[in-house]
Amino acid sequence: MNSPTAPLRAASQSRWRWSTFAAPSRFYRLAGSCIPWFWALALVLGLAGLWVGFALAPSDFQQGEAYRIIFVHVPAAWMSMLIYLVLAASAAWGWMLNARMASMYARALAPTGALFTLLALWTGALWGKPTWGAWWVWDARLSSEFILLLLYLGYIALTEAIDDERRAANAGALLALVGVVNIPIIYFSVRWWNTLHQGATISMTAAPKMAHIMLLAMLLMTLSFWAYSFAVVWTRARAIVLEQECEAEWVRELKAAKNSERGG
């Protein structure tokens, strides 16, 4: 017969396993072993995506060669929104459960999300000039994407301006959660308003509206951006872990081991 306390013990053991996996020391070692593989994947997939998109894919009958910017623009826009959602979820997790590793991961995500947002805006301007005849218009999607960049920059500035680690994480989480409302506005803006942007080319509920080789190039670039994001975010997260855990015993042991290697 099962003990009445068995469910409590099981829940306690489950929480212990999760907290052990999320421990900064465990994350530091796991990320360190995975980062080189993500860099290699990002390079290989990126080169393959650029080759397929710029060398093999045919010209567009309406936009000519200018359309090829979508192989960078669209994946960058996707990543800008996805990273913000992951950032907000990580920040909220750290805020609600006092999970320091989640808060550190949110901080590591912000610069990469801002980079992809800036890349999406910049490539959108390069695409817009030959297509619309203007580098920038206050289009609903352009404007909401620009607001996303401001949210990223605001999160970075806020968390860096507060010296207390816990207060900075909580304040950043509040800002990130408020900013989540902008993500559906970006995504559905072409449906809700009359904008210059075309509708979704790829949908989960319908067949793609582009040639298969074009779709392949876009998917390769998207996977490359995913791998790049893991590599650079985990690298930055490891640096944040060392900064915030500098007094921990495992960090002191790590420093001593590296010093001995250099001296030996």
C-alpha positions as CSV (number, residue, x, y, z in Angstrom):
1,M,0.0,0.0,0.0
2,N,1.4,3.4,-1.0
3,S,2.2,5.8,1.8
4,P,0.1,9.0,2.0
5,T,3.3,11.0,1.8
6,A,4.5,9.3,-1.4
7,P,3.0,12.0,-3.7
8,L,4.7,14.7,-1.6
9,R,8.0,12.9,-1.8
10,A,7.7,12.4,-5.5
11,A,6.9,16.1,-6.0
12,S,9.8,17.1,-3.8
13,Q,12.2,14.8,-5.8
14,S,10.9,16.2,-9.1
15,R,11.5,19.8,-7.9
16,W,15.0,18.7,-6.7
17,R,15.8,17.3,-10.2
18,W,14.6,20.5,-11.9
19,S,16.5,22.7,-9.6
20,T,19.7,20.6,-10.0
21,F,19.4,20.8,-13.8
22,A,18.9,24.6,-13.6
23,A,21.8,25.1,-11.2
24,P,24.3,27.6,-12.6
25,S,27.2,25.2,-12.2
26,R,25.3,22.5,-14.1
27,F,24.3,24.9,-16.9
28,Y,27.8,26.3,-17.2
29,R,29.3,22.8,-17.9
30,L,26.5,21.7,-20.2
31,A,26.5,24.9,-22.2
32,G,30.3,24.8,-22.6
33,S,30.1,21.4,-24.2
34,C,27.3,22.3,-26.6
35,I,28.4,25.7,-27.8
36,P,31.0,24.5,-30.3
37,W,28.4,22.3,-32.0
38,F,25.9,25.1,-32.3
39,W,28.6,27.4,-33.8
40,A,29.4,24.6,-36.4
41,L,25.7,24.1,-37.2
42,A,25.1,27.8,-37.6
43,L,28.0,28.1,-40.0
44,V,27.2,25.1,-42.1
45,L,23.4,25.8,-42.3
46,G,24.0,29.5,-42.9
47,L,26.3,28.8,-45.9
48,A,24.0,26.2,-47.3
49,G,21.0,28.6,-46.9
50,L,22.7,31.5,-48.6
51,W,23.9,29.2,-51.4
52,V,20.4,27.8,-52.1
53,G,18.8,31.2,-51.7
54,F,21.2,33.4,-53.7
55,A,22.6,30.9,-56.2
56,L,20.0,28.1,-56.9
57,A,16.6,29.8,-56.2
58,P,15.0,31.3,-59.4
59,S,14.2,35.0,-59.8
60,D,10.8,36.3,-58.8
61,F,8.6,37.3,-61.8
62,Q,7.5,40.4,-60.0
63,Q,10.4,41.6,-57.8
64,G,13.3,40.2,-59.8
65,E,16.4,39.7,-57.7
66,A,15.4,42.0,-54.9
67,Y,13.2,39.4,-53.3
68,R,16.2,37.3,-52.2
69,I,16.6,39.5,-49.1
70,I,13.6,37.5,-47.7
71,F,16.0,34.6,-47.0
72,V,17.6,36.8,-44.3
73,H,14.7,39.2,-43.5
74,V,12.0,36.7,-42.8
75,P,14.0,34.4,-40.5
76,A,15.4,37.4,-38.6
77,A,11.8,38.7,-38.1
78,W,10.7,35.3,-36.8
79,M,13.6,35.1,-34.4
80,S,13.0,38.6,-33.1
81,M,9.5,37.6,-32.0
82,L,10.4,34.1,-30.8
83,I,13.3,35.3,-28.7
84,Y,11.2,37.9,-27.0
85,L,8.6,35.3,-26.0
86,V,11.3,33.1,-24.6
87,L,12.8,36.1,-22.8
88,A,9.5,37.1,-21.2
89,A,8.8,33.5,-20.2
90,S,12.3,33.1,-18.6
91,A,12.0,36.4,-16.9
92,A,8.6,35.6,-15.5
93,W,9.8,32.2,-14.4
94,G,12.6,33.8,-12.5
95,W,10.3,36.4,-11.0
96,M,7.6,34.0,-9.8
97,L,9.8,31.1,-8.6
98,N,12.9,33.1,-7.7
99,A,14.8,31.0,-10.2
100,R,18.1,32.9,-10.7
101,M,19.2,30.9,-13.7
102,A,16.0,31.8,-15.6
103,S,16.6,35.5,-14.9
104,M,20.2,35.2,-16.0
105,Y,19.1,33.5,-19.2
106,A,16.6,36.2,-19.9
107,R,19.4,38.8,-19.6
108,A,21.5,36.8,-22.0
109,L,18.6,36.6,-24.6
110,A,18.0,40.4,-24.8
111,P,21.0,41.5,-26.9
112,T,20.5,38.7,-29.4
113,G,16.8,39.5,-29.7
114,A,17.7,43.2,-30.3
115,L,20.2,42.2,-32.9
116,F,17.7,40.1,-34.9
117,T,15.1,42.9,-34.6
118,L,17.6,45.4,-36.0
119,L,18.5,43.0,-38.7
120,A,14.9,42.5,-39.7
121,L,14.3,46.3,-39.8
122,W,17.5,46.9,-41.8
123,T,16.9,44.1,-44.4
124,G,13.2,45.3,-44.6
125,A,14.5,48.7,-45.6
126,L,16.7,47.2,-48.2
127,W,13.8,45.2,-49.5
128,G,11.3,48.2,-49.3
129,K,13.3,50.6,-51.4
130,P,13.1,48.7,-54.7
131,T,9.7,47.2,-53.9
132,W,7.8,50.2,-52.4
133,G,10.0,53.0,-53.5
134,A,10.9,54.1,-49.9
135,W,13.3,53.0,-47.2
136,W,10.8,53.4,-44.4
137,V,7.0,54.0,-44.0
138,W,5.0,54.0,-40.9
139,D,3.4,50.7,-41.8
140,A,1.7,48.8,-39.0
141,R,4.2,45.9,-39.1
142,L,7.2,48.2,-39.4
143,S,6.1,50.3,-36.6
144,S,5.3,47.4,-34.2
145,E,8.6,45.8,-35.1
146,F,10.4,49.1,-34.3
147,I,8.5,49.1,-30.9
148,L,9.9,45.6,-30.3
149,L,13.4,46.9,-30.7
150,L,12.6,49.7,-28.2
151,L,11.3,47.0,-25.8
152,Y,14.6,45.0,-26.1
153,L,16.7,48.2,-25.6
154,G,14.5,49.2,-22.7
155,Y,14.8,45.8,-21.0
156,I,18.6,45.9,-21.4
157,A,18.9,49.5,-20.1
158,L,16.6,48.8,-17.1
159,T,18.3,45.6,-16.0
160,E,21.8,47.2,-16.3
161,A,20.7,50.4,-14.5
162,I,19.8,48.6,-11.2
163,D,22.7,47.4,-9.1
164,D,20.7,44.9,-7.1
165,E,20.6,41.7,-9.1
166,R,17.1,40.6,-7.8
167,R,15.5,44.0,-8.2
168,A,16.9,44.3,-11.7
169,A,15.5,40.9,-12.7
170,N,12.1,41.6,-11.2
171,A,11.8,45.1,-12.9
172,G,13.0,43.6,-16.2
173,A,10.4,40.8,-15.9
174,L,7.6,43.3,-15.4
175,L,8.6,45.2,-18.5
176,A,9.1,42.1,-20.6
177,L,5.6,40.8,-19.7
178,V,3.9,44.1,-20.5
179,G,5.7,44.1,-23.9
180,V,4.4,40.6,-24.8
181,V,1.2,42.3,-26.1
182,N,3.2,43.7,-29.0
183,I,4.0,40.2,-30.4
184,P,0.5,39.4,-31.6
185,I,0.2,42.9,-33.0
186,I,3.3,42.3,-35.1
187,Y,2.1,39.0,-36.3
188,F,-1.5,39.9,-37.1
189,S,-0.9,43.5,-38.2
190,V,-1.3,42.5,-41.9
191,R,-4.7,41.1,-41.1
192,W,-6.0,43.8,-38.8
193,W,-4.9,46.8,-40.8
194,N,-4.3,47.8,-44.5
195,T,-0.5,47.6,-44.7
196,L,2.1,47.4,-47.4
197,H,3.3,44.0,-46.2
198,Q,2.0,41.0,-47.9
199,G,0.3,38.2,-46.0
200,A,2.0,35.2,-44.5
201,T,3.9,33.2,-47.1
202,I,4.2,30.2,-44.8
203,S,1.3,29.0,-42.8
204,M,0.8,26.0,-40.5
205,T,-2.7,25.4,-41.9
206,A,-2.0,25.9,-45.6
207,A,0.4,24.8,-48.3
208,P,3.4,27.2,-48.8
209,K,2.9,29.9,-51.4
210,M,6.5,29.7,-52.7
211,A,8.6,27.3,-54.7
212,H,10.1,24.4,-52.7
213,I,13.7,25.5,-53.3
214,M,12.8,29.0,-51.9
215,L,11.2,27.4,-48.9
216,L,14.3,25.2,-48.4
217,A,16.6,28.3,-48.4
218,M,14.4,30.0,-45.8
219,L,14.2,27.0,-43.6
220,L,18.0,26.5,-43.7
221,M,18.5,30.2,-42.8
222,T,16.0,29.8,-39.9
223,L,17.8,26.8,-38.5
224,S,21.1,28.6,-38.9
225,F,19.7,31.5,-36.9
226,W,18.4,29.1,-34.2
227,A,21.8,27.5,-33.9
228,Y,23.5,30.9,-33.8
229,S,21.1,32.0,-31.1
230,F,21.9,29.0,-28.9
231,A,25.6,29.5,-29.4
232,V,25.8,33.2,-28.6
233,V,23.1,33.3,-25.9
234,W,24.7,30.4,-24.0
235,T,28.1,32.0,-24.3
236,R,26.7,35.2,-22.9
237,A,24.8,33.3,-20.2
238,R,28.0,31.6,-19.0
239,A,29.6,35.0,-18.6
240,I,26.7,36.2,-16.6
241,V,26.8,33.1,-14.4
242,L,30.5,33.7,-13.7
243,E,29.8,37.3,-12.9
244,Q,26.9,36.7,-10.5
245,E,28.3,33.5,-9.0
246,C,31.8,34.8,-8.5
247,E,31.7,34.0,-4.7
248,A,30.5,30.5,-5.2
249,E,32.9,27.6,-4.4
250,W,32.6,26.0,-7.8
251,V,33.6,29.3,-9.5
252,R,36.7,29.6,-7.2
253,E,37.6,26.0,-8.0
254,L,37.2,26.7,-11.7
255,K,39.4,29.8,-11.5
256,A,42.0,27.9,-9.6
257,A,42.0,25.1,-12.1
258,K,42.5,27.5,-15.0
259,N,45.3,29.4,-13.2
260,S,47.1,26.1,-12.6
261,E,46.8,25.2,-16.3
262,R,48.3,28.5,-17.3
263,G,51.1,28.1,-14.7
264,G,51.7,24.5,-15.6
